[in-house]
């Protein structure tokens, strides 16, 4: 079975690039997606969800070079959950998975 997910959002901070021990480039992006909806009372509500995105190989270097905080991005890939449960943060939202 094959899973694919598409995200459309904005970068929340500058891309961070590193190299693995084998020399393969990896760029990490923090992408915010926004959802607008009306609640039961008809009040307009906004909801922001954050995703951590890892870009590997040849695509990692141009992403690091040309994308900046606030850039609009479209990402296609697979969603992988974090291996350990995420501890709750008081008053803060936390990323719960990685988009590869």
VEXTI-504461 format. One line per field, with one value per residue: residue number from 1; residue in one letter; x, y, z of N, C-alpha, C in turn. Coordinates in nm, 3 decimals. Example, Ala and Ser with C-alpha at 12.3 -4.5 7.8 and 13.67 -1.06 7.14 Angstrom:
BEGIN
n = [1 | 2]
res = [A | S]
n.x = [1.319 | 1.285]
n.y = [-0.569 | -0.225]
n.z = [0.780 | 0.708]
ca.x = [1.230 | 1.367]
ca.y = [-0.450 | -0.106]
ca.z = [0.780 | 0.714]
c.x = [1.320 | 1.290]
c.y = [-0.330 | 0.003]
c.z = [0.780 | 0.787]
This chain:
BEGIN
n = [1 | 2 | 3 | 4 | 5 | 6 | 7 | 8 | 9 | 10 | 11 | 12 | 13 | 14 | 15 | 16 | 17 | 18 | 19 | 20 | 21 | 22 | 23 | 24 | 25 | 26 | 27 | 28 | 29 | 30 | 31 | 32 | 33 | 34 | 35 | 36 | 37 | 38 | 39 | 40 | 41 | 42 | 43 | 44 | 45 | 46 | 47 | 48 | 49 | 50 | 51 | 52 | 53 | 54 | 55 | 56 | 57 | 58 | 59 | 60 | 61 | 62 | 63 | 64 | 65 | 66 | 67 | 68 | 69 | 70 | 71 | 72 | 73 | 74 | 75 | 76 | 77 | 78 | 79 | 80 | 81 | 82 | 83 | 84 | 85 | 86 | 87 | 88 | 89 | 90 | 91 | 92 | 93 | 94 | 95 | 96 | 97 | 98 | 99 | 100]
res = [X | X | X | X | X | X | X | X | X | X | X | X | X | X | X | X | X | X | X | X | X | X | X | X | X | X | X | X | X | X | X | X | X | X | X | X | X | X | X | X | X | X | X | X | X | X | X | X | X | X | X | X | X | X | X | X | X | X | X | X | X | X | X | X | X | X | X | X | X | X | X | X | X | X | X | X | X | X | X | X | X | X | X | X | X | X | X | X | X | X | X | X | X | X | X | X | X | X | X | X]
n.x = [0.084 | 0.047 | 0.117 | 0.043 | 0.074 | -0.031 | 0.082 | 0.002 | 0.133 | 0.301 | 0.644 | 0.763 | 1.000 | 1.350 | 1.497 | 1.682 | 1.984 | 2.175 | 2.432 | 2.444 | 2.634 | 2.729 | 2.747 | 2.516 | 2.286 | 2.043 | 1.756 | 1.568 | 1.240 | 0.997 | 0.665 | 0.366 | 0.021 | -0.297 | -0.634 | -0.958 | -1.275 | -1.625 | -1.761 | -2.001 | -2.162 | -2.150 | -1.932 | -1.631 | -1.343 | -0.991 | -0.739 | -0.419 | -0.183 | 0.123 | 0.393 | 0.679 | 0.916 | 1.123 | 1.366 | 1.539 | 1.850 | 1.918 | 1.725 | 1.740 | 1.943 | 1.870 | 1.626 | 1.714 | 1.861 | 1.686 | 1.439 | 1.274 | 1.189 | 0.842 | 0.795 | 0.575 | 0.482 | 0.445 | 0.419 | 0.484 | 0.461 | 0.528 | 0.371 | 0.514 | 0.485 | 0.610 | 0.849 | 0.820 | 0.575 | 0.441 | 0.506 | 0.268 | 0.250 | 0.226 | 0.010 | 0.127 | 0.151 | 0.263 | 0.469 | 0.373 | 0.455 | 0.652 | 0.711 | 0.806]
n.y = [-0.117 | 0.226 | 0.545 | 0.886 | 1.232 | 1.570 | 1.888 | 2.230 | 2.529 | 2.771 | 2.856 | 2.850 | 2.918 | 2.976 | 2.746 | 2.454 | 2.309 | 2.009 | 1.757 | 1.406 | 1.136 | 0.999 | 1.190 | 1.275 | 1.531 | 1.692 | 1.877 | 2.051 | 2.160 | 2.379 | 2.377 | 2.557 | 2.503 | 2.639 | 2.648 | 2.751 | 2.788 | 2.774 | 2.780 | 2.611 | 2.823 | 2.992 | 3.152 | 3.271 | 3.076 | 3.014 | 2.778 | 2.653 | 2.422 | 2.260 | 2.122 | 1.915 | 1.892 | 1.686 | 1.711 | 1.530 | 1.443 | 1.547 | 1.750 | 1.881 | 2.081 | 2.301 | 2.371 | 2.468 | 2.685 | 2.856 | 2.884 | 3.064 | 3.199 | 3.237 | 3.178 | 3.046 | 2.712 | 2.400 | 2.073 | 1.736 | 1.411 | 1.149 | 1.085 | 1.033 | 0.900 | 1.026 | 0.831 | 0.807 | 0.879 | 1.212 | 1.439 | 1.631 | 1.984 | 2.272 | 2.517 | 2.538 | 2.437 | 2.138 | 1.975 | 1.664 | 1.471 | 1.365 | 1.483 | 1.337]
n.z = [0.000 | -0.070 | 0.056 | 0.025 | 0.086 | 0.062 | 0.140 | 0.185 | 0.267 | 0.481 | 0.548 | 0.878 | 0.993 | 0.916 | 0.679 | 0.784 | 0.720 | 0.701 | 0.692 | 0.650 | 0.801 | 0.585 | 0.395 | 0.271 | 0.191 | 0.404 | 0.453 | 0.688 | 0.734 | 0.874 | 0.855 | 0.841 | 0.836 | 0.759 | 0.871 | 0.818 | 0.965 | 1.058 | 1.382 | 1.598 | 1.675 | 1.464 | 1.459 | 1.320 | 1.296 | 1.335 | 1.269 | 1.325 | 1.212 | 1.266 | 1.082 | 1.063 | 0.818 | 0.626 | 0.383 | 0.148 | -0.015 | -0.355 | -0.371 | -0.130 | -0.107 | -0.293 | -0.168 | 0.079 | -0.011 | -0.161 | -0.027 | 0.233 | 0.560 | 0.585 | 0.319 | 0.073 | 0.036 | -0.136 | -0.054 | -0.121 | -0.004 | 0.238 | 0.553 | 0.862 | 1.186 | 1.503 | 1.684 | 1.962 | 2.214 | 2.235 | 2.488 | 2.671 | 2.629 | 2.823 | 2.731 | 2.481 | 2.139 | 1.983 | 1.741 | 1.597 | 1.425 | 1.142 | 0.819 | 0.528]
ca.x = [0.000 | 0.125 | 0.055 | 0.099 | 0.003 | 0.010 | 0.067 | 0.018 | 0.146 | 0.410 | 0.753 | 0.758 | 1.135 | 1.447 | 1.535 | 1.806 | 2.045 | 2.286 | 2.477 | 2.456 | 2.772 | 2.766 | 2.755 | 2.388 | 2.224 | 1.907 | 1.706 | 1.448 | 1.150 | 0.883 | 0.556 | 0.237 | -0.098 | -0.408 | -0.770 | -1.062 | -1.406 | -1.722 | -1.799 | -2.145 | -2.230 | -2.130 | -1.812 | -1.519 | -1.231 | -0.868 | -0.663 | -0.289 | -0.117 | 0.263 | 0.454 | 0.824 | 0.937 | 1.263 | 1.392 | 1.662 | 1.918 | 1.940 | 1.627 | 1.767 | 2.024 | 1.792 | 1.528 | 1.786 | 1.911 | 1.584 | 1.324 | 1.300 | 1.075 | 0.727 | 0.775 | 0.462 | 0.534 | 0.361 | 0.503 | 0.422 | 0.543 | 0.456 | 0.369 | 0.559 | 0.467 | 0.726 | 0.858 | 0.779 | 0.463 | 0.479 | 0.457 | 0.189 | 0.311 | 0.126 | -0.008 | 0.199 | 0.125 | 0.388 | 0.461 | 0.355 | 0.499 | 0.751 | 0.672 | 0.930]
ca.y = [0.000 | 0.349 | 0.662 | 1.015 | 1.345 | 1.699 | 2.002 | 2.365 | 2.616 | 2.869 | 2.822 | 2.924 | 2.962 | 2.950 | 2.605 | 2.412 | 2.202 | 1.935 | 1.643 | 1.282 | 1.087 | 0.953 | 1.306 | 1.306 | 1.652 | 1.686 | 2.008 | 2.041 | 2.275 | 2.386 | 2.426 | 2.584 | 2.502 | 2.711 | 2.603 | 2.845 | 2.725 | 2.837 | 2.691 | 2.587 | 2.952 | 3.073 | 3.234 | 3.232 | 3.024 | 2.982 | 2.670 | 2.635 | 2.296 | 2.265 | 1.997 | 1.912 | 1.830 | 1.653 | 1.702 | 1.453 | 1.429 | 1.662 | 1.857 | 1.947 | 2.202 | 2.415 | 2.413 | 2.550 | 2.806 | 2.945 | 2.903 | 3.146 | 3.213 | 3.301 | 3.127 | 2.956 | 2.587 | 2.282 | 1.958 | 1.605 | 1.307 | 1.060 | 1.128 | 0.929 | 0.945 | 1.022 | 0.699 | 0.812 | 0.972 | 1.350 | 1.485 | 1.754 | 2.112 | 2.364 | 2.640 | 2.536 | 2.325 | 2.074 | 1.890 | 1.526 | 1.378 | 1.417 | 1.469 | 1.302]
ca.z = [0.000 | -0.083 | 0.119 | -0.015 | 0.145 | 0.007 | 0.232 | 0.131 | 0.383 | 0.485 | 0.638 | 1.003 | 1.026 | 0.809 | 0.664 | 0.850 | 0.641 | 0.760 | 0.612 | 0.725 | 0.808 | 0.451 | 0.307 | 0.206 | 0.248 | 0.458 | 0.495 | 0.771 | 0.721 | 0.966 | 0.770 | 0.907 | 0.751 | 0.823 | 0.841 | 0.864 | 0.969 | 1.148 | 1.491 | 1.611 | 1.691 | 1.344 | 1.479 | 1.234 | 1.374 | 1.263 | 1.332 | 1.262 | 1.241 | 1.226 | 1.035 | 1.042 | 0.687 | 0.593 | 0.239 | 0.134 | -0.145 | -0.444 | -0.346 | -0.002 | -0.123 | -0.344 | -0.066 | 0.176 | -0.076 | -0.217 | 0.061 | 0.351 | 0.651 | 0.521 | 0.183 | 0.049 | -0.017 | -0.160 | -0.024 | -0.142 | 0.057 | 0.329 | 0.691 | 0.954 | 1.325 | 1.590 | 1.746 | 2.102 | 2.238 | 2.263 | 2.618 | 2.654 | 2.665 | 2.877 | 2.656 | 2.353 | 2.050 | 1.946 | 1.623 | 1.640 | 1.323 | 1.047 | 0.680 | 0.455]
c.x = [0.090 | 0.048 | 0.123 | 0.010 | 0.056 | -0.020 | 0.083 | 0.023 | 0.263 | 0.518 | 0.748 | 0.894 | 1.227 | 1.477 | 1.668 | 1.862 | 2.161 | 2.324 | 2.487 | 2.603 | 2.822 | 2.773 | 2.626 | 2.326 | 2.080 | 1.869 | 1.576 | 1.371 | 1.042 | 0.769 | 0.427 | 0.126 | -0.211 | -0.541 | -0.866 | -1.196 | -1.497 | -1.761 | -1.951 | -2.225 | -2.216 | -2.009 | -1.700 | -1.399 | -1.112 | -0.792 | -0.533 | -0.230 | 0.024 | 0.311 | 0.604 | 0.846 | 1.086 | 1.276 | 1.530 | 1.720 | 1.931 | 1.844 | 1.658 | 1.842 | 1.948 | 1.685 | 1.594 | 1.827 | 1.799 | 1.462 | 1.365 | 1.174 | 0.964 | 0.700 | 0.655 | 0.517 | 0.423 | 0.453 | 0.424 | 0.515 | 0.460 | 0.472 | 0.411 | 0.544 | 0.599 | 0.729 | 0.813 | 0.661 | 0.515 | 0.420 | 0.378 | 0.266 | 0.201 | 0.122 | 0.063 | 0.156 | 0.259 | 0.366 | 0.451 | 0.399 | 0.597 | 0.703 | 0.799 | 0.904]
c.y = [0.124 | 0.465 | 0.788 | 1.125 | 1.472 | 1.807 | 2.131 | 2.456 | 2.712 | 2.820 | 2.911 | 2.974 | 2.927 | 2.800 | 2.576 | 2.293 | 2.140 | 1.824 | 1.521 | 1.239 | 1.035 | 1.066 | 1.343 | 1.430 | 1.627 | 1.827 | 1.988 | 2.173 | 2.266 | 2.454 | 2.440 | 2.578 | 2.569 | 2.657 | 2.705 | 2.773 | 2.804 | 2.736 | 2.680 | 2.717 | 3.042 | 3.165 | 3.182 | 3.193 | 2.996 | 2.876 | 2.652 | 2.502 | 2.302 | 2.126 | 2.015 | 1.832 | 1.806 | 1.635 | 1.640 | 1.463 | 1.559 | 1.778 | 1.936 | 2.079 | 2.319 | 2.463 | 2.504 | 2.684 | 2.905 | 2.968 | 2.982 | 3.151 | 3.290 | 3.252 | 3.034 | 2.830 | 2.486 | 2.163 | 1.831 | 1.500 | 1.216 | 1.110 | 1.012 | 0.980 | 0.942 | 0.886 | 0.695 | 0.906 | 1.111 | 1.390 | 1.614 | 1.876 | 2.202 | 2.491 | 2.645 | 2.416 | 2.267 | 1.988 | 1.746 | 1.426 | 1.444 | 1.387 | 1.449 | 1.310]
c.z = [0.000 | -0.022 | 0.065 | 0.043 | 0.083 | 0.111 | 0.153 | 0.253 | 0.369 | 0.581 | 0.762 | 1.049 | 0.910 | 0.800 | 0.734 | 0.772 | 0.716 | 0.663 | 0.702 | 0.725 | 0.674 | 0.350 | 0.237 | 0.272 | 0.292 | 0.502 | 0.572 | 0.760 | 0.828 | 0.889 | 0.851 | 0.804 | 0.829 | 0.777 | 0.900 | 0.858 | 1.063 | 1.255 | 1.497 | 1.625 | 1.569 | 1.352 | 1.390 | 1.322 | 1.282 | 1.341 | 1.255 | 1.307 | 1.184 | 1.187 | 1.023 | 0.914 | 0.667 | 0.443 | 0.223 | -0.006 | -0.222 | -0.418 | -0.219 | -0.019 | -0.184 | -0.245 | 0.036 | 0.116 | -0.110 | -0.126 | 0.185 | 0.438 | 0.580 | 0.380 | 0.178 | -0.016 | -0.039 | -0.145 | -0.048 | -0.085 | 0.144 | 0.472 | 0.779 | 1.097 | 1.400 | 1.661 | 1.891 | 2.117 | 2.275 | 2.398 | 2.598 | 2.701 | 2.716 | 2.794 | 2.522 | 2.271 | 2.008 | 1.823 | 1.669 | 1.535 | 1.231 | 0.906 | 0.599 | 0.306]
